[in-house]
């Protein structure tokens, strides 16, 4: 979910759907894939990461996307660009990454 500012204090939530995204570049590393993604044909987020892991309790393989972040003055990391990743969006990202690699 992207946030569109409509004033100094108000913001409108915009839902990101699979139709609104495109993976532009993907590079595979040892345990992750780095990629760039374009939203709505005009907003590009550089340096996203796709990873898979095996859940200990169920031994099920799962995946997630992490977004670029910066370290704050309090030594915590904060995402500077992100949106809500639905299962449908994750599936589309997976397909587009596979096509690029």
ABEGO torsion letter per residue (X at the ends): XBBBBABAABBBBBBBBAAABBBABBBBBAABBBBBBBBGGABBBBGBBBBBBBBAAAGBBBBBBBBBBBBBAAGBBBBABBBBBBAAAAAAAAAAAAAAX
